[in-house]
Amino acid sequence: MRLDESAFEPTRLHLWGARAALEVRCPMPGVLRIRHAPSSASFGFAHPQLAPKQSWAVVTDQNLPLQVNEDSGTFLVTVEGLSLELAASTGTWTLRDTHGRELVRCESVSGESHPNMPLSHHRSRLALNAPPGEAYLGFGEKVGALDKRGMRFTFWNTDVMPHHPDTDPLYISIPFCLGLREGVAWGFFLDEPWRSEVDVAYGEPDRVRWESWGPELDVYLFAGPHPADVVRRYVTLTGRPPLPPLWSLGAQQSRWGYETADDIRGVIQAYRTRGLPLDVVYLDIDYLDAFKVWTWDRTRFPDPQGLTREAASAGVRVVPIINPNVKAQESYPIYEEAKEQDFLVRADSGDVLLGEVWARPAVFPDFTREEVRYWWGDLHQEFLEQGIAGFWNDMNEPACFELLEAGGSVSAMGGRMEEAKRREGKTLPYAARHGKRRHVEVHNVYGMAMTQAAFEGFRRHAPQRRPFLLTRAGYAGIQRYAAAWTGDNSSHWEHLELSMPMLMGLGLSGVAFTGVDIPGFIGRPSAELFARWTQLGTFYPLMRNHAAKPMPFQEPWRFGPQHLELAKAALERRYRLLPTLYSLMHEAAENGLPVLRPLMMLDPADTEALQAFDQFLFGRDLMVAPITKPGQTKRMVYLPKGQWLEWPNMERPCSVKEGGQHIIADGPLNTIPTWLRAGGALALTKPALHTTTANWPYLEWHIHVGPDVRARLYEDEGDGYGESRLSLITGSFDRGRFTLERRVQGKLAPVRQQETLYLYGLKGVRSVTGALELGAWKDGVLEIPMGVDWDRLVVNV
C-alpha cells in the first residue's frame, strides 16, 4: 500500500498513491479514525478521493483538529491522548499514548478488488503486531475465555442451533476488541459490516490479522490507559444505551409452546399462587395466525387486549416475538403493502426474493432503507394500543431455512448463474439486493436495522414510555436500541459457565443489557442445574427462563419442592438487588460501563484476575463466583487485591479476607458465593411479587467500611421521562473514624421516611453522629437508622 501524495486540511490527512488511498481523522478526544483503501483504484470512480460513507455504528463524528508533521515520508499525527506515526511508503502506522508508550503497531495493509459476476470480489487485510503477554478482550458475542488470544473468529450473524462452547460465528457481530498489556489498555474497532474475520495470534503467534470482504478497512483506535476508558470512548462513539424500564429488570418467563391465552394466564397464576416474583411473560410464534407477522390467531388468542389487561392486573407485562419475515400470501395486508411500495429484498435477478422461515413462502423487508424502517416502526402501533409492553426481535440475522426463489441474472454465456444463490448458513444469498447494496455488505446490520425501526416506532407511538426491545442479532451500536441475549443455548453445565465470559465480552463491547436463556433453551436440565443457573441468573442484567417446544417444561415448580424453594430464594434475591441493578443500568446509560465486569477492571495489571473467567464483578463492589459443576459444594475463587467480606447470598456476613490470593469457597446447593469489596456499598430493598416504582419505599445500604467508599443510587418512577433523584455517597476511614457523606441531585421527592445502613468491617463502636439513633451493634455489624434526607454520618471506633 504505497502512498506517494498527501494533502492536509485542519481536520483531515489524506494520502494516496497509484492504487491506494488513506485518510486520518479525529472523531472525538482520545480516538483516531483511519480509513484504509488498499485497492482504491480498482473499485468505484472516486480515486484518489474516498467516497462518503454511511456508518451504522458511529454516532459521534466531530472531526477535531489534527496536528500533522511530515519528515521524509513519515507523518506524525497528534491529537488529545494519542499520536500516530504513519509511513507513506507502506501505509503502516504505530499508535502511541501521551507518555510515548507504543499501544499497537500496524505491520501491513493489503487488499485486492476484482470485477466479477454476480458480485465483485473484495478482500482488505490488516496485520497488527501482537507482543508477548498482550491480552485481547471483547469481540462482542464470542465463545472462549475472556482473553481471546489464540482464537480465530468470523463476523457473520448466524442462526445456529444448537451451538456449543466452540461454535463460531453466532448471532451478533461486533468487530471491536480491547488490547491489554502490563496494565495499559487500548481499543480497536473495524467499522465494516461486511463479512469479516480476525485471527487473534492463532495462525501466527505474533500477529493479529483482520480481513474484510469489503474494499476498505475503516478503523477506529482508542486510548486508555484503563479498560474503562476504552469502553467509555467506544460507547460514546457508537452510542450509549437508553435506561430501560424497571419492569424489564424483573423476572421473565418464556417458552416456545405457550399455545393459548389460557396457557399464559396459567403461567401467571402458577407464579402468583406459589408466591414467585414475575414481571414479564413472552409470547413465542404460537400466537401468530399461520405465522403471519403482526397478526393474532383469534382462535387461541381471541382477545389480545383483554389478555394484556389481565396480566397487568397481576403486575405482569406481555412481550411478543416479532420475526422479520413476511408471509407472501395474497390479500395479507402487510405483504400487499410491502410489495406495492417495493419494500422487499430482491434476488440478484431483480425478482422479490422468496424463502422459508416459519412462513412459507416468506419475503424479507429491506430494513437498510429509511422508508422501510419507518413503515415497519408504524406497524408497532396497534400492538402498543393493545397493551403490549415490549417486543422480542428474533430470527433477524436474518434466518432463512430454505431459498425458494433467489434467481441470478443471466451470465455472459447465456445461462442463469448458480453463484447468485450462494449463501453462508441459513440466511439470504450474498448477492441478494438491498436497494443499492448487496447482502454480503449489509447482512450484519440487518437485525440492528430492524431493531432500530422497532425502537423508533415505539418512541413515536408510545412517547411517554421507555422502549423495551430484545434482539438476537446485532452489530456495533446495537446497545442504542435493545437488550441482547445469546440465542439458542443448551441445558449443559458448560453453557452455564460459558455464559459469564460471553456476557462480559458483550459488556466490554458496549452491550450492557444482556442475558442468556435459563436453564438452557434446548435440552433436559437437571434440578441441580436449574437451581444453580437460577442463582447465577439473579445477576444477569436480563433474567429470563426460556425453553424450546419439544423440551420438558422448566418453570420453577417443575423441579420439585426443594428446588422450587431454591428458585424462590434466588428470585427474591433478584428483587432485593433491583435498586443496585437499576442504578448500574443508569450508569451504563451515562458512560457505557457494563453491569457484569471482569475482575481485571479493578486492577488491569493483575494477570490472575484476567484469567478468572468464571467469576465476575456485579458493578464495582460485589464479586460473584457461582458453582459451575454438578455435585460441587466448594470451588476455587480468586480474590483481587484489597479486602473482601465473604457475604454468601448477600445475607450473612462472614470473615474478611485479604485479596491477591486464591481461596476455597463454600457453596452448598442453597448458596451462591458472593463477596463485598472494602469500600463497596450496595443498595437493597425488600422482595416483591413484581416491580412498581424505582422510587424505593424501603431501602437498605450495605457498606463494607474501607478507606475509599463510593456509591450511587438512581431513582425515578421506573418508566417514562419524569423527575429523578441521584444519590452520591462518598466515605473514608482514617484513624479510627469512619465518615460517610451524601449529596443528592434531582427533584424527585422520596416516598420513604428513613433508610437503614448496615456497616461491616468495624471492630467496635464508640459513638455515632448524624443518625436517627445510636444503632445496634451485633456480631460485628452496625445497624443504623437514618433519616431519608441524611447528608453526613460519623462513626468513631
GIURSUL-V278150 format. One record per residue. N is the residue number from 1. SS is DSSP state (@ for helix, = for strand, . for the rest). PHI is phi in whole degrees, -180 to 180 (none if undefined). PSI is psi in radians with two decimals (* if undefined). Layout:
BEGIN
n: {N N}
ss: {SS SS}
phi: {PHI PHI}
psi: {PSI PSI}
END
This chain:
BEGIN
n: {1 2 3 4 5 6 7 8 9 10 11 12 13 14 15 16 17 18 19 20 21 22 23 24 25 26 27 28 29 30 31 32 33 34 35 36 37 38 39 40 41 42 43 44 45 46 47 48 49 50 51 52 53 54 55 56 57 58 59 60 61 62 63 64 65 66 67 68 69 70 71 72 73 74 75 76 77 78 79 80 81 82 83 84 85 86 87 88 89 90 91 92 93 94 95 96 97 98 99 100 101 102 103 104 105 106 107 108 109 110 111 112 113 114 115 116 117 118 119 120 121 122 123 124 125 126 127 128 129 130 131 132 133 134 135 136 137 138 139 140 141 142 143 144 145 146 147 148 149 150 151 152 153 154 155 156 157 158 159 160 161 162 163 164 165 166 167 168 169 170 171 172 173 174 175 176 177 178 179 180 181 182 183 184 185 186 187 188 189 190 191 192 193 194 195 196 197 198 199 200 201 202 203 204 205 206 207 208 209 210 211 212 213 214 215 216 217 218 219 220 221 222 223 224 225 226 227 228 229 230 231 232 233 234 235 236 237 238 239 240 241 242 243 244 245 246 247 248 249 250 251 252 253 254 255 256 257 258 259 260 261 262 263 264 265 266 267 268 269 270 271 272 273 274 275 276 277 278 279 280 281 282 283 284 285 286 287 288 289 290 291 292 293 294 295 296 297 298 299 300 301 302 303 304 305 306 307 308 309 310 311 312 313 314 315 316 317 318 319 320 321 322 323 324 325 326 327 328 329 330 331 332 333 334 335 336 337 338 339 340 341 342 343 344 345 346 347 348 349 350 351 352 353 354 355 356 357 358 359 360 361 362 363 364 365 366 367 368 369 370 371 372 373 374 375 376 377 378 379 380 381 382 383 384 385 386 387 388 389 390 391 392 393 394 395 396 397 398 399 400 401 402 403 404 405 406 407 408 409 410 411 412 413 414 415 416 417 418 419 420 421 422 423 424 425 426 427 428 429 430 431 432 433 434 435 436 437 438 439 440 441 442 443 444 445 446 447 448 449 450 451 452 453 454 455 456 457 458 459 460 461 462 463 464 465 466 467 468 469 470 471 472 473 474 475 476 477 478 479 480 481 482 483 484 485 486 487 488 489 490 491 492 493 494 495 496 497 498 499 500 501 502 503 504 505 506 507 508 509 510 511 512 513 514 515 516 517 518 519 520 521 522 523 524 525 526 527 528 529 530 531 532 533 534 535 536 537 538 539 540 541 542 543 544 545 546 547 548 549 550 551 552 553 554 555 556 557 558 559 560 561 562 563 564 565 566 567 568 569 570 571 572 573 574 575 576 577 578 579 580 581 582 583 584 585 586 587 588 589 590 591 592 593 594 595 596 597 598 599 600 601 602 603 604 605 606 607 608 609 610 611 612 613 614 615 616 617 618 619 620 621 622 623 624 625 626 627 628 629 630 631 632 633 634 635 636 637 638 639 640 641 642 643 644 645 646 647 648 649 650 651 652 653 654 655 656 657 658 659 660 661 662 663 664 665 666 667 668 669 670 671 672 673 674 675 676 677 678 679 680 681 682 683 684 685 686 687 688 689 690 691 692 693 694 695 696 697 698 699 700 701 702 703 704 705 706 707 708 709 710 711 712 713 714 715 716 717 718 719 720 721 722 723 724 725 726 727 728 729 730 731 732 733 734 735 736 737 738 739 740 741 742 743 744 745 746 747 748 749 750 751 752 753 754 755 756 757 758 759 760 761 762 763 764 765 766 767 768 769 770 771 772 773 774 775 776 777 778 779 780 781 782 783 784 785 786 787 788 789 790 791 792 793 794 795 796 797}
ss: {. . . . = = = = = . . = = = = = . . . . = = = = = = = = . . = = = = = = = . . @ @ @ . . . . . . . . . . . . . . . . . . . . . . . . = = = = = . . = = = = = = . . = = = = = = . . . . = = = = = = . . . . = = = = = = = = = = = = = . . . . . . = = = = = = = = = . . . . . = = = = . . . . . . . . . . . . = = = = = . . . . . . . . . . . . . . . . = = . . = = = = = = . . = = = = = = = . . . . . = = = = = . . . . . . = = = = = = . . . . = = = = = = . . . . @ @ @ @ @ @ @ @ @ @ @ @ . . . . . . . @ @ @ @ . = = = . . . . . . . @ @ @ @ @ @ @ @ @ @ @ @ @ . . . . . . = = = = . @ @ @ . = . . = . . . . . . . . . . . @ @ @ @ @ @ @ @ @ @ . . . = = = = = = = . = = = . . . . . @ @ @ @ @ @ @ @ . . . = . = . . . . . = . = = = . . . = = = = = = . . . . @ @ @ @ @ @ @ @ @ . @ @ @ @ @ @ . . . . = = = = = . . . . . . . = = = = . . . . = . . . . . = . @ @ @ @ . . . . . . . . . . . = = . . = = @ @ @ @ @ @ @ @ @ @ @ @ @ @ @ @ @ @ @ @ @ @ @ . . . . . . . = = = . . = = . . @ @ @ . . = = = . . . . = . . @ @ @ @ @ @ @ @ @ @ @ @ @ @ @ @ . . . . . = = . = = . . . = . . . . @ @ @ @ @ @ @ @ @ @ @ . . . . . = = = . . . . . . . . . . @ @ @ @ . @ @ @ @ @ @ @ @ @ @ @ @ @ @ @ @ . @ @ @ @ @ @ @ @ @ @ @ @ @ @ . . . . = = . @ @ @ . . . . . @ @ @ @ @ . . . . = = = . . . = = = = . . . . . . . . = = = = = = . . . = = = = . @ @ @ . . . . . = = = . . = = = = = = . . . . . . = = = = = . . . = = = = . . . . . . . . . . . . . . . = = = = = . . . . = = = = = = = . . . . . . . . . = = = = = = = = = = . . = = = = = = = = = . . . . . . . . = = = = = = = . . . . . . = = = . . . . . . = = = . . = = = = = = = . . . . = = = = = .}
phi: {none -90 -125 -98 -119 -149 -147 -125 -114 -57 -118 -151 -108 -119 -124 -156 -136 -66 -121 -125 -147 -151 -139 -121 -139 -125 -78 -170 -58 78 -136 -118 -114 -125 -93 -97 -124 -70 -131 -56 -75 -96 -134 66 -134 -100 -50 -91 -74 -98 -68 -55 -134 -84 -109 -80 -101 -85 -116 -121 -144 -84 54 -75 -63 -109 -106 -127 -126 -127 -145 53 84 -112 -106 -111 -106 -123 -138 -60 91 -147 -139 -128 -103 -124 -97 -67 -68 -129 76 -90 -154 -130 -105 -129 -92 -67 -91 82 -72 -73 -90 -157 -127 -84 -92 -162 -135 -153 174 -150 -137 -132 -64 -156 -123 -84 -125 -68 -103 -125 -144 -129 -131 -146 -118 -112 -68 -119 -63 -57 85 -78 -101 -130 -123 102 66 73 -88 -135 -82 96 -72 -62 -82 -90 -59 88 -124 -136 -132 -115 -105 -159 -54 -135 -81 -131 -147 -83 -107 -125 -62 -119 -74 -157 -82 -116 -90 -120 -116 -132 -78 -127 -142 -119 -91 -143 -143 53 83 -109 -111 -147 -130 -139 -132 -97 -86 -135 -73 -55 -54 -146 -140 -139 -109 -94 55 -96 -69 -129 -67 -116 -138 -109 -115 -107 -139 -115 -85 -101 -84 -132 -128 -96 -112 -115 -115 -122 -81 -101 -85 -86 -53 -63 -65 -64 -63 -59 -67 -62 -71 -63 -68 -102 109 -81 -75 -74 -70 -78 -66 -56 -60 -72 -93 -80 -70 -127 -124 -148 -166 -76 138 -79 -88 -138 -62 -66 -61 -65 -60 -64 -62 -62 -63 -65 -62 -69 -66 -96 69 -98 -64 -160 -122 -140 -128 -102 -110 -87 -64 -62 -81 -78 -86 53 63 -90 -62 67 -130 -124 -76 -73 -77 -90 -130 -71 -139 -56 -67 -64 -65 -65 -68 -63 -62 -62 -65 -98 80 -120 -100 -110 -127 -91 -76 -131 -100 -81 -85 -117 -66 -85 -131 -58 76 -80 -56 -63 -66 -61 -68 -63 -67 -63 -93 59 -99 -108 -64 -116 -74 -57 -68 101 -75 -61 -76 -116 -147 -129 -119 -91 -76 -142 -80 -130 -119 -128 -60 -93 -71 -72 -104 -60 -67 -73 -62 -65 -60 -65 -59 -68 -68 -76 -60 -63 -64 -63 -67 -82 98 -64 -95 -162 -137 -111 -89 -123 57 -104 -67 -91 -78 -150 -65 -148 -88 -103 -150 -145 -66 -103 -70 -76 -80 -62 -88 96 -105 -75 -89 -65 -58 -67 -96 -62 -147 -124 84 -84 -149 -85 -66 -51 -88 -56 -102 -114 59 -89 -112 -104 -62 -61 -85 -111 -51 -71 -104 -60 -64 -68 -66 -62 -70 -60 -60 -65 -62 -70 -65 -59 -65 -69 -101 -141 -65 -85 -114 -84 -66 -119 -130 -123 -126 -94 -112 -176 -138 -53 98 -59 -62 -67 -121 -155 -79 -134 -123 -90 81 -84 -79 -126 -83 -123 -60 -62 -75 -59 -65 -63 -60 -69 -65 -65 -70 -68 -64 -63 -62 -67 -99 96 -100 -87 -96 -140 -167 -133 -70 -106 -96 107 -76 -119 124 -127 -67 -73 -62 -67 -62 -57 -65 -66 -72 -66 -61 -65 -61 -51 -104 -65 -57 -112 -113 -129 -91 -147 -144 -88 -58 -75 -90 -60 -62 -136 -66 -56 -83 -79 -112 96 -58 -63 -78 -62 -65 -64 -66 -61 -63 -66 -65 -65 -62 -59 -72 -64 -81 -57 -58 -73 -61 -62 -68 -68 -67 -66 -62 -61 -68 -88 -134 84 -69 -76 -74 -90 -128 -64 -60 -66 -65 -77 -147 -62 -88 -85 -69 -67 -63 -63 -84 -83 -84 -104 -148 -156 -97 -96 74 -101 -115 -106 -107 -123 -135 -72 -77 -123 -130 -66 79 -85 -126 -140 -157 -79 -132 -98 -100 -62 -59 114 -110 -131 -88 -68 -144 -58 61 57 -123 -108 -68 -115 -82 -96 -119 -78 -81 78 -152 -95 -133 -99 -104 -85 -147 -59 -57 -93 -137 -111 -67 -139 -137 -111 -69 -61 93 -88 -142 -123 -101 -125 -129 -84 -66 -149 -76 -163 -76 -132 -136 -96 -95 -66 -68 -135 -147 -122 -109 -112 -127 -91 -58 -155 -72 -144 -100 -141 -151 -146 -136 -104 -135 -159 -78 95 -160 77 -134 -88 -66 -142 -145 -120 -99 -113 -114 -128 -158 -151 -128 -151 54 78 -126 -109 -122 -120 -131 -132 -127 -121 -118 108 -105 -66 -81 -71 -99 -88 -97 -153 -128 -119 -104 -115 -105 -111 94 -85 -102 167 -139 -102 -157 -133 -125 105 -99 -67 -156 -58 98 -115 -112 -150 52 80 -118 -101 -103 -127 -82 -127 -67 -64 -102 -63 -132 -156 -136 -127 -120 -99 -118}
psi: {1.43 2.35 1.90 -0.40 2.76 2.69 2.42 2.24 2.90 -0.51 0.16 2.32 2.14 2.16 2.54 2.80 -2.83 -0.54 -0.39 2.85 2.75 2.56 2.41 2.29 2.94 1.79 -0.32 2.85 2.40 0.19 2.34 2.49 2.26 1.98 1.93 2.24 1.44 -0.26 0.76 -0.65 -0.20 -0.18 2.66 -2.96 0.25 -0.21 2.33 -0.01 2.66 2.26 2.66 2.55 2.31 2.31 2.27 -0.31 -0.73 2.28 -0.17 2.04 1.42 -0.37 1.14 2.77 2.54 2.62 2.13 2.26 2.51 2.38 1.90 0.79 0.08 2.19 2.34 1.98 2.19 2.31 3.07 2.06 -0.23 2.71 2.56 2.15 2.10 2.25 2.02 -0.49 -0.39 -0.26 0.16 2.90 2.86 2.31 2.29 2.73 -3.03 -0.34 0.08 0.08 2.34 2.10 -0.83 2.58 2.21 2.15 -0.52 2.64 2.29 2.95 2.92 2.67 2.29 2.26 2.45 2.99 2.37 -0.15 2.46 2.64 2.14 2.51 2.26 2.29 2.58 2.33 2.31 2.54 2.40 1.58 2.65 2.39 -0.10 2.34 2.67 2.07 2.86 -2.12 0.25 -2.36 1.58 2.69 3.13 3.12 -3.10 -0.84 2.00 0.14 2.38 0.25 2.91 2.35 2.66 2.40 1.68 1.75 2.20 2.28 1.87 2.17 2.17 2.80 2.85 3.01 -0.19 0.25 2.36 2.44 2.97 -2.56 -0.45 2.33 1.99 1.65 1.10 2.43 2.82 2.09 2.51 2.07 2.16 0.68 0.00 2.26 2.66 2.90 2.70 2.24 2.14 1.78 1.24 1.90 -0.19 2.75 2.30 2.92 2.74 2.34 1.88 1.33 0.68 -1.00 -0.70 2.17 -0.22 0.36 2.46 2.09 2.18 2.45 2.29 2.56 0.18 3.06 -0.09 2.89 1.75 1.79 2.37 2.32 2.38 2.39 2.72 -2.14 -0.33 2.55 -0.62 -0.58 -0.73 -0.81 -0.77 -0.78 -0.72 -0.75 -0.57 -0.70 -0.74 -0.05 2.32 2.60 2.55 2.71 2.16 2.86 2.57 -0.70 -0.46 -0.18 -0.05 -3.09 2.45 2.43 2.34 2.76 2.35 1.80 0.04 1.66 -0.29 2.88 -0.57 -0.59 -0.75 -0.78 -0.70 -0.71 -0.82 -0.78 -0.70 -0.67 -0.83 -0.72 -0.39 0.05 0.55 2.32 2.47 2.36 -0.40 2.42 2.41 2.65 2.12 -2.89 -0.13 -0.42 -0.22 2.63 1.82 0.66 0.45 2.05 2.58 0.53 2.92 2.43 1.79 -0.16 -0.78 -0.48 1.29 -0.43 1.38 -0.75 -0.65 -0.68 -0.83 -0.57 -0.75 -0.77 -0.75 -0.61 -0.38 0.15 0.41 2.38 2.64 2.25 1.98 2.71 2.47 2.05 2.66 -0.16 2.53 2.25 2.24 1.45 2.19 2.49 -0.07 1.96 -0.69 -0.77 -0.81 -0.73 -0.77 -0.71 -0.78 -0.64 0.11 0.88 0.15 2.60 2.45 2.71 2.97 -0.55 -0.31 -0.22 2.69 2.29 2.30 2.40 -2.98 2.27 -1.73 -0.77 2.56 2.08 2.82 2.59 2.93 2.03 2.52 1.50 -0.11 -0.18 2.36 -0.71 -0.52 -0.71 -0.70 -0.77 -0.81 -0.72 -0.66 -0.40 -0.25 -0.29 -0.85 -0.73 -0.71 -0.71 -0.43 0.00 0.11 2.37 -0.50 -3.13 2.46 1.83 1.96 2.94 0.46 0.51 -0.63 2.55 2.50 1.88 -0.70 2.46 2.24 -0.58 1.89 0.89 2.70 2.88 2.93 2.35 3.01 -0.39 -0.03 -0.05 2.89 2.43 1.99 -0.43 -0.43 -0.31 -0.02 2.32 2.91 1.86 -3.02 1.31 -2.84 2.78 2.64 -0.65 -0.03 2.60 2.19 1.55 -2.04 -0.05 2.85 2.77 -0.60 -0.43 -0.65 0.04 -0.83 -0.26 0.01 -0.89 -0.64 -0.69 -0.65 -0.77 -0.61 -0.76 -0.75 -0.77 -0.82 -0.62 -0.71 -0.80 -0.61 -0.72 -0.16 1.09 -0.32 -0.14 2.65 2.31 2.45 2.08 2.47 2.23 2.62 -0.59 2.71 3.08 3.09 2.26 -0.05 -0.40 -0.32 -0.37 -0.49 2.78 2.81 2.51 2.89 0.32 -2.70 1.35 -3.11 2.80 1.13 2.58 -0.60 -0.59 -0.57 -0.87 -0.73 -0.48 -0.55 -0.97 -0.51 -0.81 -0.60 -0.65 -0.73 -0.72 -0.74 -0.32 0.34 -0.16 1.74 -0.54 1.67 2.82 3.07 2.79 2.21 2.32 0.91 2.38 -0.64 2.33 -2.99 1.51 2.46 2.85 -0.63 -0.77 -0.74 -0.81 -0.81 -0.67 -0.62 -0.67 -0.80 -0.73 -0.33 -0.53 -0.08 2.43 -0.70 2.09 1.73 2.24 2.14 2.49 2.77 2.69 -0.75 -0.16 2.82 2.65 2.49 0.57 2.79 -0.55 -0.02 -0.12 0.25 2.81 -0.73 -0.81 -0.42 -0.76 -0.64 -0.74 -0.72 -0.74 -0.70 -0.74 -0.72 -0.61 -0.70 -0.78 -0.52 -0.58 -0.16 -0.67 -0.69 -0.76 -0.78 -0.69 -0.64 -0.63 -0.62 -0.70 -0.71 -0.68 -0.41 -0.73 0.03 -0.08 2.36 2.90 -0.88 2.12 2.47 2.66 -0.51 -0.20 -0.40 -0.67 1.66 -0.32 -0.06 1.79 -0.50 -0.71 -0.63 -0.59 -0.18 1.35 -0.24 0.42 2.83 2.91 2.33 1.71 -2.45 -0.34 -0.45 2.25 2.38 2.30 1.47 2.79 2.25 0.17 2.52 2.45 -0.07 2.49 0.08 2.76 2.74 2.36 2.42 2.22 2.03 3.00 2.57 -2.99 2.46 2.23 2.07 2.18 1.11 2.35 0.21 0.67 -1.16 1.96 2.38 -2.46 2.78 2.28 2.55 2.41 -3.03 0.43 2.83 2.49 2.90 2.13 2.52 2.37 1.15 2.94 -0.45 0.27 2.37 2.14 2.23 2.68 2.56 2.16 2.51 2.21 -0.07 2.62 2.34 2.42 2.20 2.75 -2.98 2.61 2.73 2.86 -0.42 2.89 2.74 -1.20 2.66 0.22 1.50 2.12 -0.44 2.37 2.38 2.46 2.21 2.01 2.19 1.89 2.27 3.09 -0.30 1.69 2.28 2.24 2.79 2.58 2.10 2.32 2.50 -2.83 -0.12 -0.17 2.92 -2.88 0.69 -2.78 2.72 3.02 2.28 2.03 2.17 2.11 2.30 2.67 2.85 2.70 2.06 2.20 0.83 0.17 2.22 2.17 2.29 2.39 2.53 2.37 2.57 2.35 2.47 2.84 -0.03 2.20 2.36 2.62 -0.27 2.79 -0.48 2.95 2.78 2.27 2.32 2.01 2.19 2.65 0.06 2.62 -0.01 2.99 2.22 -0.69 2.72 2.29 2.32 -0.03 2.94 -0.56 3.04 -0.69 3.05 2.36 2.06 2.24 0.69 0.16 2.27 2.05 2.12 2.16 2.34 2.54 2.64 -0.38 0.39 2.60 -0.20 2.42 2.35 2.21 2.11 2.30 *}
END
